């Protein structure tokens, strides 16, 4: 069957059972949009800015286990998409981004809307392709989906010149894909898994530290089985929240810069650390030398060999799919006659409970002014912990991570690695489309929301009843906090002056806006918002501008060098 | 420490920029890099000379392996290997120096591959340090131009990097 390159590209999306494409048309992708128009299997969501297209595809992917797809035009279409691509890359989210390119004969001539898409995205994609002949589109698309989803997932860009999308060739979709240079290790080494089991059984002060890899590998069940079998404490990274149920008694909270006291002290003082799908990020373990000053054995399970011993030398590296390795580890532990040292564990739990008793997340509520933590606690209560929560970046993100207790994976959607302000609202669009009818909250701030606020228009067009929870403290809160702590209270450019009236703004876009000034109105406003099942409700909570996020491990410090609210 | 890393990669447009980009993005050092297709035209062979601690070299190898188009990576420095570099050097060869330069070229087993009434162009192959020694052995003022390829390396005996 002879088809144009554009028709082939769309056929490939159909073959991959793509439900939604998030995109924005332009000159170089006109043929592709024409092919989209002529079918109804793949639905297109028209965003208002290409960055949002990629974030929406990303949110869609994070909340499901599917590959997110975005479609943008050449030049500014691609450059606008770069922030979204880099966001997905840092958090290992599987995306296929199709970009238009100027016709092949124009490439390199500084043509209208020409940019070297492959060059400009190269450092922030898992892989990318420039397709120079329509006969290569099908095999390239097949590879793109395979690369995006397999191994350590990530975004893949496919750049298609305009003439290629209009070139007619014979079409057939490959049934399999083989890339000789790419064979991710799926199963961990048996001997290493046995060594790991032995170390865990012998441990006196063990700690299990699980990251986004557990969520991406859909391995929460295996993780929970392991944690329960061993009776050990478990912490999650920001990316891993929901990977282990937050309400479980063996969960010691999130770790890292704004992690709980017990999680960070447990990390610092454990004698055996099992890291699962986590990468010892600087925001997670702080100062490497300080972390390394306490001797401990480290077991690290990760699909990406390059993540192992990158920042911290590990003793037992296990490369493989997290779910498979945890399954194998469980099997070894089940068949082992030796059991963990119950007395040592009891003593360790006693120590952890002492740290826990510091209650590092306590805050002083107020009847005068809304505390951001209180809003999140109420959000948790009202949604019974079952909402999908996206966030932007800053204090509100940390409050959401600390006070919303995620019991399930893929419910907490945030930009952890790149820290992209403007992520929350478009990500929520992808989540809402993937889960129609489910409660979706976008926790944001008055700074972040303005970075992609135009998407309120997309939400109207596609009737996405997202609940926007803006913790409006009139400051770039996290910047302000650092300026207070480390820059002598000099609030350089962190005050958000000339804010719009967000209620009117929401209304202008055709949504419902609610402004909340008093703590006593918080719960009512949230209840009303979630009761409006078919409407987007923008809640402008006027929160305490001086509130800080605690605990805090200052940048460059060690995990035990933490500042607690009570210290100040 | 100095390491010579050899790799095989798909002979495709852009593959070189992925490797070069990786080194600059992650702040690794490249002393030299050579690349050309192999007898199997679908593959290119690259030799990279770099420096770093053991941990950094380990990361470099892992990061190179992670590039989708990289088929195989070895650190030649891990075992016995041979290393050669080609240099073309154009020298001012007039008067007394003309005879002296010919002798030096002979001592270093170089070949004079181009002659004009004022210049010699000498081709010299060897390890980087041999080429350095040649340049140090002659009067700096006589050197008009040098071109060096950077090191190529190969394992000794049965050490083979092939698909």
Boltz contact constraints between the chains, C-beta under 6 A:
constraints:
  - contact:
      token1: [A, 122]
      token2: [B, 21]
      max_distance: 6.0
  - contact:
      token1: [A, 123]
      token2: [B, 21]
      max_distance: 6.0
  - contact:
      token1: [A, 123]
      token2: [B, 25]
      max_distance: 6.0
  - contact:
      token1: [A, 127]
      token2: [B, 68]
      max_distance: 6.0
  - contact:
      token1: [A, 181]
      token2: [B, 69]
      max_distance: 6.0
  - contact:
      token1: [A, 181]
      token2: [B, 70]
      max_distance: 6.0
  - contact:
      token1: [A, 181]
      token2: [B, 71]
      max_distance: 6.0
  - contact:
      token1: [A, 182]
      token2: [B, 68]
      max_distance: 6.0
  - contact:
      token1: [A, 305]
      token2: [B, 62]
      max_distance: 6.0
  - contact:
      token1: [A, 306]
      token2: [B, 62]
      max_distance: 6.0
  - contact:
      token1: [A, 306]
      token2: [B, 63]
      max_distance: 6.0
  - contact:
      token1: [A, 306]
      token2: [B, 66]
      max_distance: 6.0
